[in-house]
Amino acid sequence: MKRIVSKPTLIAGWREWAQLPELGIDRIKVKIDTGAKTSSLHAFDLSTTTYEKKECVRFDVHPLQDNDLITYTCICPIVDYRWITSSTGHKQRRFIICTTLKIEEFSSTIEISLANRDEMGFRMLIGRTALKEGILVNPKHSFLMSHKTILTKK
């Protein structure tokens, strides 16, 4: 009989603290939403530019909800444009970027759509395609993977 060995599965809560190190964002509270296919990041003042001969999007991010004092300005190559349907049924053409998502020991390069999430409860939503690398979600709990981050950073 052939034995299948897989890496351990991580268990996340329905919300976690994450990092986007390539964007310089060291702390952002995310909602994990297995009903969404694509991850989404709160972004505003979007504009296209050319950087190192690549078509890029320049945008600003307020990573903490209800805190407009902290702003990150980011420039990323555009990997795609996609029509995304929001939870309210509204379709919007969005920029898609790729960047690294980190939640404690978990790290993966994921696709993210950029949208103004100012009125949403979370600045970032993690969709199911970002979780395919072995994360299960326990919707009963919060901060199962990132509890150390909460205790050490205020």
N, C-alpha and C positions, 0 to 999 in steps of 0.2 A: 504494500500500500504506500502510495506517495504522500508524504507529509507536506502540507503547504505552510510555509512560515511567512507571517506577515508582521509588519512593524506594529508596535502597540498603538491602539486607537486612543486619541485624546478626547476628553469629554469637556465640552464648553457649556456655559450657561447661556441663557437667551440674550444676555448682554455681557460684554467684556471690555476691558481696557486694551487697546492695541497701539501699535506703532507703525508708521509709514516712513522708515528711515531714509529712503531715497528722496523723499519730499521734505525731510528735515522735521517731520512731525513725530515727537517722542511720546505723545499722550493724546489719545482720542477715544472717547467712549463710543462703542459700536453696538448696534443691535444685530443679532444673528437671525436672519430671516430665510428659512429654507423654502418659503413660498416664492421668493424672488430668485430669478435666475442669475442676474448680473448684480454685482456689488455697486454701490453708489456713494459718492463722496460729495459733501457740501462744498460747492465752489461758486464764486461770484467774480465779477469783473473779468470775464473770459474774453480772450482775444487770441487770434492766430498770429504766429510769428515764425521766422526761420532761424534755427539755431543749429550750428554745425551742419549746415546743408540739409537739415530735416525739417519737415513741416511740424510745428509744435503748437501747443496751446499754453498760454500764460494765464494763470488764474490765482486768485487769493482764497485762503481758507481760514475760517475761524474754527479751530478744532474743538473748543469747549462751548457747550450749549450755554446761552445767556451770558456770554463773555465776548464782547467785540473788541476788547483791548489787545488780545493776542491774535496776530494775523501773520500767516505764512504766505509768501509769494512763491509760486512754483512754476517751473517750465518743464514740460514733458513732451516727448514725441507723441503725435497722434497716431494710434494704431488702427483706428477705425472710426466711422460715424455709424450710429445705429439708432433705429426708431425703438424707443423704450416706452412701454405702457406702464403708467404709474398705478398704484393701488386704487386710485379713483377712476381709472379707465382713460385718463388723458394721455395721448401719444405725443412724444417729444423727441426730436432728433438731437442726440447727444454725442459729445466727444467721448471716445474710449481711449484710456491710457493703460499702460501696464506698469506696475510697481510692486515692490515687496511689501507684504503684510506680515507683521510679527505680532504674535500673542504669546508672551513668555517664550517657551522653547519651540513653539510652532513658527515656521517661516515658509512662505510660499510666494511666488510671483503670481499676481492675479490681475485680471482685467477689471477696471473700474470705470463706470460712467460718471460724468461730471454734471451735477445739477444743483440748483439752488434749493437746499433743504432747510432754509432758515425757519420755516414754519413747522418743520418736523421735529419729533422728540429727540432724534439722534442725528449727529452730524455725519455719521457714516452707517450704511447698512451693508452687511456682509451677506451676499447671495450664495445659493447652493453650489455654484460652480467653483467658488473659492474654497469650499469645504471638502472637495473631492479627495484631498490628500490625507484623509483619515481622521476627520473630526466628527464626532457625534454630538448632537445638541440635546441637553436636558432642559426642557422648557420650564421646569419647576424651579430652577435655581439660576442665580446670577453670579458672575465673576468666579467661576470654578477654575479657570485657567490663570486668571490675572489677579488673584487675591494679594499676592506679594506686592504688585505694583501699587495697589490702593493703599497698603499699609506704609509703604516707603515714600510715596510721593503725595504731596498735598497740593 
